[in-house]
Amino acid sequence: QVQLVESGGGLVQPGGSLRLSCSASGFSMNYAVIGWFRQAPGKEREGVACISNTDGSTHYADSVKGRFTISSDNAKNTVSLQMNSLTPEDTAVYYCATSYPIVVFVDACIGGYGMGKRGKGTLVTVSS
């Protein structure tokens, strides 16, 4: 059974950093496409970053380019999201998702295409 569990959320001041982790069970991330998404209250879900472990390609939303970095640790079967220079606009529930066993292109992933298996999410609050 495919399961994804997020961790690392919390309260951080503007300008601060957080590192989120997505741990997988029931499948190997080695050849999977994993994405991070977020949803703020009253707003639509937004794709944040995606990584394809088939070729290492990544894709980021324009709103986070240069601030967020997605990376994969296949040995630990986890994908992380390093978030720097956080602003209050980054406040949201962040969750990871996968298209496994289907492989999609990362630009499709960022739009949520095929990313049907997801975790429950972790809350990130950016506030002073």
N, C-alpha and C positions, 0 to 999 in steps of 0.2 A: 504494500500500500504506500503510495507516494505521500510523503508528509514534509512540510516545510515549516520551520520554526524560526521566527525572528527574535533578535535580542539586541540590546544596546541603546534602546531609546531612553529618553529622559528629558530633564529640564536643562537648558543651556542658555547662557547670555548671548545677545547679539555679538557677532564676531567670533564666537567660539566654534568648537569642533566636536563632532561625535563620530563614532564608528559603529555602524550597524552590521550585524552578522545574520546570515541566513543559513541554517543548518538543514541538511536534507537527510531523509531516511527513506528506505524502500526503493531507491534507485541511485545510480551513480551519476554525479554531475559531470563526469569526464567528457561526455559528448552531448551535453544538454545546453539549452539556451535558458538563461536565468535573467530575470528582470526585476528591478525595484520600481515600485509604484507608490504613489501617495494620494491621499484624499483628505482634504481639509473640510471642516464643517461648512456645509452649504455650497461646496464646490464639486465639480466633477473629478473623477479619477484622472490622474496625470501620470504618464510614464516618465520616469526619472532617468534610469540608466539600464542598459542591457549588455550582457556579455554572452558570446557564443563560445563555449568550450571546444567546439569543433575546430575553430581556426583562430580563436583569441580575439576576434573582432569585438568592438564595443560601439555603443551609440549612446549619446546623451541628449537630454532635453536642452534646448537653448538656455533655459532658465538656470541650469546648474553647471553648464560648461565652464571649465576652469576652476570650479569650486569642489565638485564631487568627483570621486574616482571609484570605479567598480573594479573588483579584482576577485580572482578565484583561487582557492586552495584545494586542489583536487585530492590531496592526501587526507585532508580533514573533511572533505565533502561539504565545503562551505563556500559561500560567496559573500564578500563584504562590500560595504559602501562607506567609504571615508568621506565625511562631509565637513568642509571647512568654510570659514567666513559665513557662518549661518546668519540668516536674517529672520525677522518675525514671519515673513512670507513663506518660510520653509516649514512652519508649524503645520503638522498633519500626522495622520496615522500612516506609517510606512509599512508596506508589506512586500514580500518577494513572491514571485510566481515563476512557473516554468511551463513550457510547451511540451515537455517530455511526454511520450517518446518521440513526438514530432519535432523536427528541427526547422525553425523559421529563421529568416534573415533578421538581423538585429534591428533594422529600421522598421520591420513589421512588428517585432517584439515591443518596441517603444510605443506603438499604437495599441498594444494590448492584443494583437492578433494571435490567436492560438494559445494565449497564456492563461489557460483555464484552471490550472492547479496552483493554489495560492495558500499562504499561511494566514494566520489570524491578525498579524500586524503588531507593530510596536509604536507607541506614541512618542513623537518628538515635539517638544515645546520650546520655542525660542522666545525668550522674554527676559526683560531686565527686572 
